Amino acid sequence: MKIYKIFRGPEWAALRSDGETLGAPVDIADGYVHFSTAEQAAETAAKHFAGEEGLFLLSLETDRLGDDLRWEPSRGGQLFPHLYRKLRLEDVEWAQPLPLVDGKHQFPAGLGI
């Protein structure tokens, strides 16, 4: 199953340069890296990244994350994927810019987002 992480440009640059990260400030504060499913990603972008430019959408395969990935209730009781270890660059299948057009983030076509 694919899950997604939204990073600001400097966060994505740090992961590329360092090879691993504890995540964004909210991830570090919470003690795990937050992810969204395809069904949750647009709402995550609207709620936590409204109006922000320079974002990147990262795609990961859950099977590659092992037992460090846990599904826990969050927004509205929905289960969200949380990673309880550093996110490694090798975990990322792909990353693409998440452009802001007319105030709304434009997700890549074909992801079901």
JOPEFEN-V6318 format. One record per backbone hydrogen bond with DSSP energy under -0.5 kcal/mol. CO is the residue of the C=O (numbers start at 1). NH is the residue of the N-H. Records with the same first field share a line. If there is no record, write none. Layout:
CO->NH + NH
//
This chain:
1->62
3->60
4->36
5->7 + 58
7->56
8->11 + 12
9->13
10->14
11->15
12->16
13->17
14->18
15->19
19->89
21->87
24->27 + 28
25->29
26->30
27->31 + 32
32->34
33->83
36->4
37->40 + 41
38->42
40->44
41->45
42->46
43->47
44->48
45->49
49->52
54->9
55->98
56->7 + 58
57->96
58->5
59->93 + 94
60->3 + 62
61->64
62->65 + 66
65->68
66->69
68->70 + 84
70->72 + 82
72->80
74->77
75->78
78->74
80->72
81->35
82->70 + 84
83->33 + 85
87->21
88->91 + 92
89->92
91->61
94->59
96->57
97->99
98->55
99->101 + 106
101->104
104->101
105->107
108->111
//
